[in-house]
């Protein structure tokens, strides 16, 4: 959107302004903008300038943020990324670099400061874990893992609540170069096996019971069935979480051991010291999974460097977070929400999919913007909520998409944003124009629509298997289970896929 078409102050005031940032506050985003300007000889006057530069010069953006974040590494990269490669080429980021995710998270030397506050249902006390204690525990876990034969690339999993144990085991696995995945104790046996059986873990950590809504829920029967379905397991570590170990029977679970006994195997005359395997930027770190609603859960691998750099960017630039801040993460360790983000903040400037390390998306290709009155039909369009956009930065403009729907006041656009159009037929409806994308050819129009439309079930889950069947020319049954079944037809007889 050009500066000439940006809305004026009066358009913003159609909505009540709830909060505005202090433009005089010296944030880490401001300091980063100043550092980029000095290093690259640029005059970046505001966030909008920084945003556009980050998109157009994404390689330079990530190189500058690498320096700004103070990332710990043992070998510097040879190249940020080959900008001549496209998304289908899967370009390698920060080629030649060597680092360790856990080393970066445990680099703080203020050992007496609190690293974790742990709250549990049914207990009023808050457990505090200092950085020194966390480092010592991670060293114990890692030494025991190495003793039992866990090596780089092995999978280690947790069937755990969101606890200090989960963090310690995850960091220990990462320090070795093992790959971590997790699921919460409320998952059933089939749900766990649908996921973990795909990745063949060598080691699993689990609790014996959990407390929910004031009631104890035993976990040992489920754990026994899960272990039976994972033949590659070498060790099962049971963590007494609710009751003492004397009251827990692990005799029916093969290769099982209590946590204290497991950690003792890695200790000698001297306490073990932390060792951090130096790994490539793209080395696998976490395995997360899709929900499994529309088919078998799919593995999603997050790289060590990509996860680290992305979270540093989000916390430092977006959250303006420092070592003195406290972040609350109120959730389970379910495989769709953890472990890749024990604290998650919305993403930053770099919006085009192939321009972010270890993140892939299908970019939207814009056509010619036109304006249409209320009631007219658009084949493929996106509406910009202009009254919400800042005239200074345009940073809050949202976009939506539709296929063949009439532009109407307060219409919901693909479940993303509501907008209104001119000539409102309903009394009391606000009026503002909607931007419409109209690609020049039917083929481009259908292609643009597919890129921006998602099919959903009636309960709001994204559809994957049905779309795959349509593309393959197979029939789709139970179309009534979809909230927008007409979108499935967008994937039928795609010209670009004919002959494959």
C-alpha positions as CSV (number, residue, x, y, z in Angstrom):
1,X,0.0,0.0,0.0
2,X,1.5,3.3,-1.0
3,X,1.9,6.2,1.4
4,X,-0.7,8.1,-0.6
5,X,-3.4,5.5,0.0
6,X,-2.7,5.1,3.7
7,X,-5.6,6.1,5.9
8,X,-5.7,9.4,7.8
9,X,-5.9,9.8,11.5
10,X,-9.6,10.2,11.4
11,X,-10.0,6.7,9.9
12,X,-8.2,5.2,12.8
13,X,-10.4,7.0,15.3
14,X,-13.5,5.2,14.0
15,X,-12.3,2.5,16.4
16,X,-11.5,3.2,20.0
17,X,-7.7,3.2,20.5
18,X,-7.0,1.0,23.5
19,X,-3.2,1.4,23.6
20,X,-0.4,3.1,21.8
21,X,3.3,2.4,22.2
22,X,5.5,5.1,23.7
23,X,7.4,6.4,20.6
24,X,10.0,7.9,22.9
25,X,10.8,4.6,24.6
26,X,14.2,3.2,23.7
27,X,13.4,-0.4,22.9
28,X,15.7,-3.2,21.6
29,X,13.9,-2.9,18.3
30,X,15.0,0.8,18.2
31,X,18.5,-0.2,19.1
32,X,18.5,-2.9,16.4
33,X,17.3,-0.5,13.8
34,X,20.0,1.9,14.7
35,X,22.7,-0.8,14.6
36,X,21.4,-1.9,11.1
37,X,21.5,1.7,9.9
38,X,25.1,2.2,11.1
39,X,26.3,-1.1,9.8
40,X,24.6,-1.0,6.4
41,X,24.7,2.8,5.8
42,X,20.9,3.0,5.8
43,X,18.5,5.7,7.0
44,X,15.8,3.5,8.7
45,X,13.5,6.1,10.3
46,X,10.9,3.8,11.7
47,X,9.6,0.3,12.0
48,X,8.0,0.4,8.6
49,X,11.4,1.2,7.0
50,X,13.0,-1.7,9.0
51,X,10.2,-4.1,7.9
52,X,10.6,-3.4,4.2
53,X,14.4,-3.6,4.4
54,X,14.1,-7.0,6.2
55,X,11.9,-8.3,3.4
56,X,14.0,-7.0,0.5
57,X,17.4,-7.7,2.1
58,X,16.5,-10.8,4.1
59,X,20.1,-12.2,4.0
60,X,21.5,-9.0,5.5
61,X,18.7,-8.8,8.0
62,X,19.5,-12.2,9.5
63,X,23.2,-11.5,9.4
64,X,22.7,-8.3,11.4
65,X,20.4,-10.0,13.8
66,X,22.9,-12.9,14.3
67,X,25.4,-10.2,15.5
68,X,22.8,-8.3,17.5
69,X,21.5,-11.3,19.4
70,X,24.9,-12.3,20.7
71,X,24.4,-15.9,19.7
72,X,27.0,-18.4,21.1
73,X,28.8,-20.4,18.4
74,X,32.0,-22.3,17.9
75,X,32.3,-21.7,14.2
76,X,31.1,-18.7,12.2
77,X,29.0,-19.2,9.1
78,X,30.4,-19.0,5.6
79,X,27.2,-17.7,4.0
80,X,23.8,-16.7,5.4
81,X,21.8,-18.1,2.5
82,X,22.1,-18.5,-1.2
83,X,19.5,-15.9,-2.3
84,X,19.4,-17.3,-5.9
85,X,17.6,-20.4,-4.6
86,X,13.9,-20.5,-4.3
87,X,11.6,-22.1,-1.8
88,X,11.5,-25.5,-3.7
89,X,15.3,-25.7,-3.5
90,X,15.2,-25.7,0.4
91,X,18.2,-23.4,0.7
92,X,20.7,-24.0,3.5
93,X,20.9,-21.3,6.2
94,X,24.1,-20.2,7.9
95,X,26.2,-22.7,6.1
96,X,29.3,-23.8,7.9
97,X,28.3,-22.5,11.3
98,X,28.5,-24.7,14.4
99,X,26.5,-24.2,17.6
100,X,24.5,-25.8,20.3
101,X,20.9,-24.9,21.3
102,X,21.3,-25.9,24.9
103,X,24.5,-24.0,25.3
104,X,22.8,-20.8,24.3
105,X,20.0,-21.3,26.8
106,X,22.4,-22.1,29.6
107,X,25.0,-19.5,28.9
108,X,24.0,-17.2,31.8
109,X,26.6,-16.9,34.4
110,X,24.4,-15.4,37.1
111,X,24.1,-18.7,38.8
112,X,22.1,-17.6,41.8
113,X,19.3,-16.1,39.6
114,X,16.1,-18.0,39.1
115,X,15.8,-19.8,35.8
116,X,12.5,-21.5,36.3
117,X,9.5,-21.0,38.5
118,X,7.4,-24.2,38.7
119,X,3.8,-24.2,39.9
120,X,1.7,-27.4,40.2
121,X,-2.0,-28.0,40.8
122,X,-2.8,-28.8,44.4
123,X,0.3,-27.1,45.7
124,X,0.6,-23.6,47.0
125,X,4.4,-23.5,47.0
126,X,6.3,-22.3,43.9
127,X,9.5,-24.2,43.2
128,X,12.4,-22.1,42.2
129,X,15.2,-23.5,40.1
130,X,18.3,-21.3,39.8
131,X,20.6,-21.3,36.7
132,X,23.2,-23.1,38.6
133,X,20.8,-25.9,39.7
134,X,19.4,-26.1,36.2
135,X,22.9,-26.5,34.7
136,X,23.8,-29.2,37.3
137,X,20.6,-31.1,36.6
138,X,21.1,-30.9,32.8
139,X,24.7,-32.2,33.3
140,X,23.4,-35.2,35.3
141,X,20.7,-36.0,32.7
142,X,23.2,-35.7,29.8
143,X,25.8,-37.8,31.5
144,X,23.3,-40.6,32.2
145,X,22.0,-40.4,28.6
146,X,25.6,-40.7,27.2
147,X,26.2,-43.7,29.6
148,X,23.2,-45.6,28.2
149,X,24.3,-44.9,24.6
150,X,22.3,-41.9,23.5
151,X,24.1,-40.3,20.6
152,X,23.7,-37.4,18.1
153,X,20.5,-38.0,16.1
154,X,18.9,-40.4,18.5
155,X,15.3,-39.6,19.6
156,X,14.5,-38.9,23.2
157,X,10.9,-38.4,24.2
158,X,8.9,-37.2,27.2
159,X,5.4,-38.4,28.3
160,X,5.4,-35.6,30.9
161,X,3.5,-32.7,32.4
162,X,5.0,-29.2,31.8
163,X,7.6,-29.3,34.6
164,X,11.2,-28.7,35.4
165,X,11.9,-32.4,34.5
166,X,10.7,-31.8,31.0
167,X,13.0,-28.8,30.6
168,X,16.0,-30.6,32.1
169,X,15.5,-33.7,29.9
170,X,15.0,-31.6,26.8
171,X,18.1,-29.5,27.4
172,X,20.2,-32.6,28.1
173,X,19.1,-34.2,24.9
174,X,19.9,-31.0,23.0
175,X,23.3,-30.8,24.5
176,X,24.2,-34.2,23.1
177,X,22.6,-33.5,19.7
178,X,19.8,-35.9,20.3
179,X,16.3,-35.0,19.0
180,X,13.6,-34.3,21.5
181,X,9.8,-34.8,21.3
182,X,7.1,-34.8,23.9
183,X,3.5,-35.4,24.7
184,X,1.4,-34.7,27.7
185,X,0.0,-37.4,30.1
186,X,-3.6,-36.6,29.1
187,X,-2.9,-38.2,25.7
188,X,-4.3,-41.7,25.3
189,X,-2.2,-44.7,24.3
190,X,-3.2,-44.6,20.6
191,X,-2.5,-40.9,20.4
192,X,1.0,-41.3,21.8
193,X,1.8,-44.3,19.6
194,X,0.5,-42.6,16.5
195,X,3.3,-40.1,17.0
196,X,6.2,-41.7,18.8
197,X,6.1,-44.9,16.7
198,X,7.1,-42.8,13.7
199,X,10.3,-41.6,15.3
200,X,11.5,-44.7,17.1
201,X,12.7,-43.2,20.4
202,X,15.6,-44.8,22.3
203,X,14.7,-43.3,25.7
204,X,11.4,-42.1,27.3
205,X,10.7,-40.1,30.4
206,X,7.4,-40.4,32.1
207,X,5.6,-39.7,35.4
208,X,3.6,-42.2,37.4
209,X,0.5,-40.0,37.8
210,X,-0.8,-36.5,37.4
211,X,-3.3,-34.3,39.2
212,X,-6.1,-32.6,37.3
213,X,-9.1,-30.8,38.8
214,X,-8.1,-31.9,42.2
215,X,-8.1,-35.6,41.3
216,X,-5.2,-38.0,40.9
217,X,-5.0,-39.8,37.5
218,X,-2.8,-42.9,37.4
219,X,-0.4,-43.1,34.5
220,X,1.3,-46.4,34.8
221,X,-1.2,-48.6,32.9
222,X,-1.0,-46.2,29.9
223,X,2.8,-46.1,30.1
224,X,3.0,-49.9,30.1
225,X,0.9,-50.0,26.9
226,X,2.9,-47.2,25.2
227,X,6.2,-49.0,26.0
228,X,4.9,-52.2,24.6
229,X,4.2,-50.4,21.3
230,X,7.7,-48.9,21.1
231,X,10.1,-51.8,20.5
232,X,13.1,-49.6,19.9
233,X,13.1,-48.2,23.5
234,X,16.3,-49.0,25.4
235,X,15.3,-47.3,28.7
236,X,12.1,-46.1,30.4
237,X,12.7,-43.5,33.2
238,X,9.9,-43.1,35.6
239,X,9.7,-39.9,37.6
240,X,7.8,-40.1,40.9
241,X,5.6,-37.0,40.5
242,X,2.7,-37.5,42.8
243,X,3.7,-40.4,45.2
244,X,6.9,-41.7,46.6
245,X,8.9,-44.3,44.6
246,X,8.2,-46.9,47.4
247,X,4.5,-46.9,46.3
248,X,5.2,-47.2,42.6
249,X,5.4,-50.6,40.9
250,X,7.5,-50.5,37.7
251,X,8.1,-54.3,37.6
252,X,5.7,-54.8,34.6
253,X,7.5,-52.2,32.5
254,X,10.6,-53.6,30.7
255,X,13.9,-51.7,30.9
256,X,12.4,-49.3,33.4
257,X,14.2,-47.4,36.2
258,X,13.4,-44.5,38.6
259,X,14.9,-41.1,37.8
260,X,17.3,-41.0,40.7
261,X,18.8,-44.4,39.8
262,X,19.1,-43.3,36.1
263,X,20.9,-40.1,37.0
264,X,23.2,-42.0,39.3
265,X,24.6,-44.0,36.4
266,X,26.2,-40.9,34.9
267,X,28.0,-39.8,38.1
268,X,31.5,-40.7,39.2
269,X,33.9,-39.4,41.8
270,X,33.4,-35.9,40.4
271,X,30.1,-34.3,39.4
272,X,29.7,-34.5,35.6
273,X,30.4,-31.3,33.6
274,X,28.2,-30.0,30.8
275,X,29.5,-30.8,27.3
276,X,27.9,-29.3,24.3
277,X,28.1,-31.1,21.0
278,X,28.8,-28.5,18.2
279,X,26.3,-29.0,15.4
280,X,25.3,-27.5,12.1
281,X,22.7,-24.8,12.1
282,X,20.2,-27.2,10.3
283,X,20.7,-30.1,12.8
284,X,17.3,-31.4,13.9
285,X,16.4,-30.3,17.4
286,X,12.6,-30.9,18.0
287,X,10.0,-33.1,16.4
288,X,6.5,-31.8,16.7
289,X,3.3,-33.2,15.2
290,X,0.2,-32.1,13.5
291,X,-3.1,-32.6,15.3
292,X,-4.0,-35.9,13.5
293,X,-7.6,-34.8,13.0
294,X,-7.6,-35.4,9.3
295,X,-5.2,-38.3,9.1
296,X,-2.1,-39.7,10.8
297,X,-0.2,-37.0,12.7
298,X,2.6,-35.6,10.5
299,X,6.1,-35.0,11.9
300,X,7.4,-31.4,11.8
301,X,11.1,-31.1,12.4
302,X,12.5,-27.9,13.8
303,X,16.2,-27.2,13.4
304,X,18.5,-26.2,16.2
305,X,19.7,-23.0,14.7
306,X,16.3,-22.0,13.2
307,X,14.5,-22.5,16.5
308,X,17.2,-20.6,18.4
309,X,17.4,-17.6,16.1
310,X,13.7,-17.3,15.6
311,X,13.0,-17.3,19.4
312,X,15.8,-14.9,20.1
313,X,14.3,-12.6,17.4
314,X,10.8,-12.8,18.9
315,X,11.8,-12.3,22.5
316,X,14.5,-9.6,21.9
317,X,12.8,-7.5,19.2
318,X,9.1,-8.1,19.6
319,X,8.9,-8.8,23.3
320,X,11.7,-6.4,24.3
321,X,12.7,-9.1,26.7
322,X,15.7,-9.0,28.9
323,X,17.3,-11.4,31.4
324,X,15.4,-9.6,34.2
325,X,11.9,-10.4,32.7
326,X,9.7,-13.4,33.6
327,X,7.7,-15.2,31.0
328,X,4.6,-17.3,31.9
329,X,4.0,-20.4,29.7
330,X,0.7,-21.9,30.8
331,X,0.1,-25.1,28.8
332,X,0.9,-28.8,28.5
333,X,3.8,-30.2,26.6
334,X,1.5,-31.5,23.9
335,X,3.3,-32.2,20.6
336,X,1.6,-29.4,18.8
337,X,2.6,-26.7,21.2
338,X,5.9,-27.8,22.7
339,X,8.8,-28.2,23.0
340,X,9.7,-25.7,20.3
341,X,8.3,-22.9,22.2
342,X,8.2,-22.9,26.0
343,X,7.5,-19.2,25.5
344,X,6.0,-18.0,22.3
345,X,5.6,-14.4,21.0
346,X,4.1,-13.4,17.6
347,X,6.5,-13.3,14.7
348,X,8.4,-10.3,13.3
349,X,9.2,-8.4,10.1
350,X,10.2,-11.2,7.8
351,X,7.0,-12.3,6.3
352,X,7.8,-14.1,3.0
353,X,8.1,-17.8,3.7
354,X,11.5,-18.6,2.2
355,X,13.1,-15.6,3.9
356,X,13.0,-17.1,7.4
357,X,15.3,-19.9,8.5
358,X,13.7,-23.3,8.7
359,X,10.2,-21.9,7.8
360,X,8.5,-22.6,4.5
361,X,5.3,-21.1,3.1
362,X,3.6,-20.6,-0.2
363,X,3.9,-16.9,-1.0
364,X,0.9,-14.9,-2.1
365,X,1.3,-13.3,-5.6
366,X,-0.8,-10.2,-5.8
367,X,-2.8,-9.1,-8.9
368,X,-4.3,-5.7,-9.6
369,X,-6.2,-4.1,-6.8
370,X,-9.7,-2.8,-7.6
371,X,-12.5,-1.4,-5.6
372,X,-16.0,-3.0,-5.7
373,X,-19.2,-1.9,-4.1
374,X,-21.2,-3.9,-1.5
375,X,-23.0,-6.8,-3.0
376,X,-20.7,-7.4,-6.0
377,X,-19.1,-10.7,-6.4
378,X,-15.4,-11.3,-6.5
379,X,-13.8,-14.5,-7.6
380,X,-10.6,-14.0,-5.6
381,X,-10.1,-11.1,-3.3
382,X,-8.5,-9.9,-0.2
383,X,-9.8,-7.2,2.1
384,X,-7.5,-4.8,4.0
385,X,-8.9,-3.4,7.2
386,X,-7.7,0.1,6.4
387,X,-9.3,1.8,9.4
388,X,-7.0,-0.3,11.6
389,X,-3.8,0.6,9.8
390,X,-1.4,3.1,11.3
391,X,-0.8,6.1,8.9
392,X,2.8,6.1,10.2
393,X,3.9,2.5,9.9
394,X,1.0,0.6,8.2
395,X,2.1,-2.2,10.4
396,X,-1.3,-3.4,11.6
397,X,-3.0,-3.9,8.3
398,X,-4.6,-7.4,8.1
399,X,-5.5,-9.3,5.0
400,X,-8.1,-12.0,4.3
401,X,-9.3,-13.9,1.3
402,X,-12.5,-15.2,-0.2
403,X,-13.7,-17.1,-3.3
404,X,-16.9,-16.1,-5.0
405,X,-18.4,-14.5,-1.9
406,X,-20.3,-11.3,-2.0
407,X,-18.6,-8.4,-0.3
408,X,-20.9,-7.5,2.6
409,X,-20.8,-5.3,5.7
410,X,-19.1,-6.9,8.6
411,X,-18.5,-10.0,6.6
412,X,-16.1,-12.7,7.8
413,X,-13.3,-13.2,5.4
414,X,-12.0,-16.8,5.5
415,X,-12.1,-16.7,9.2
416,X,-9.4,-14.1,9.4
417,X,-10.6,-10.5,9.4
418,X,-13.9,-8.7,9.2
419,X,-14.4,-5.7,6.9
420,X,-17.1,-3.6,5.4
421,X,-17.7,-2.1,2.0
422,X,-19.4,1.0,0.6
423,X,-23.2,1.4,0.1
424,X,-24.0,-0.5,3.3
425,X,-27.5,-1.9,3.1
426,X,-27.9,-2.4,6.9
427,X,-28.6,0.6,9.2
428,X,-25.9,1.3,11.6
429,X,-23.2,-0.5,9.7
430,X,-20.0,1.3,9.3
431,X,-18.7,2.1,5.8
432,X,-15.2,1.6,4.4
433,X,-14.0,0.3,1.0
434,X,-12.5,-3.1,0.5
435,X,-9.4,-3.8,-1.6
436,X,-10.0,-6.5,-4.2
437,X,-7.4,-8.6,-6.0
438,X,-8.4,-9.6,-9.5
439,X,-5.6,-11.6,-11.3
440,X,-5.6,-11.2,-15.0
441,X,-6.4,-14.8,-16.1
442,X,-8.7,-17.5,-14.7
443,X,-5.7,-19.8,-14.1
444,X,-3.8,-17.2,-12.1
445,X,-7.1,-16.4,-10.3
446,X,-7.6,-20.0,-9.2
447,X,-3.9,-20.3,-8.3
448,X,-4.1,-17.2,-6.1
449,X,-7.3,-18.5,-4.5
450,X,-5.7,-21.9,-3.6
451,X,-2.7,-20.1,-2.0
452,X,-4.9,-18.1,0.3
453,X,-7.9,-20.4,1.0
454,X,-7.8,-23.2,3.5
455,X,-10.5,-25.9,3.8
456,X,-11.8,-26.6,7.3
457,X,-13.9,-29.1,9.1
458,X,-17.0,-28.1,11.0
459,X,-14.9,-27.9,14.2
460,X,-12.3,-25.6,12.7
461,X,-9.6,-28.1,11.8
462,X,-7.6,-27.6,8.6
463,X,-8.3,-30.3,6.0
464,X,-5.3,-32.1,4.5
465,X,-6.3,-35.6,3.4
466,X,-9.4,-34.5,1.5
467,X,-7.3,-31.9,-0.5
468,X,-4.8,-34.6,-1.3
469,X,-7.6,-36.8,-2.6
470,X,-9.0,-34.1,-4.8
471,X,-5.6,-33.4,-6.3
472,X,-5.1,-37.1,-7.0
473,X,-8.5,-37.3,-8.7
474,X,-10.1,-39.4,-6.0
475,X,-13.6,-38.8,-4.6
476,X,-14.1,-37.1,-1.2
477,X,-16.7,-38.6,1.0
478,X,-18.6,-36.9,3.8
479,X,-18.4,-33.4,2.3
480,X,-20.9,-32.4,4.9
481,X,-18.2,-32.6,7.6
482,X,-16.5,-29.5,6.0
483,X,-17.5,-25.9,6.9
484,X,-16.5,-24.7,3.4
485,X,-16.7,-27.7,1.1
486,X,-16.8,-25.5,-2.0
487,X,-13.1,-24.7,-1.5
488,X,-12.2,-28.3,-2.2
489,X,-13.1,-27.8,-5.8
490,X,-10.3,-25.3,-6.2
491,X,-7.9,-28.2,-6.1
492,X,-9.7,-30.2,-8.8
493,X,-8.0,-30.4,-12.2
494,X,-5.2,-28.0,-11.4
495,X,-3.5,-27.2,-14.8
496,X,0.0,-27.1,-13.3
497,X,-0.3,-30.6,-11.9
498,X,-1.7,-32.3,-15.1
499,X,0.6,-35.1,-16.3
500,X,2.3,-35.7,-12.9
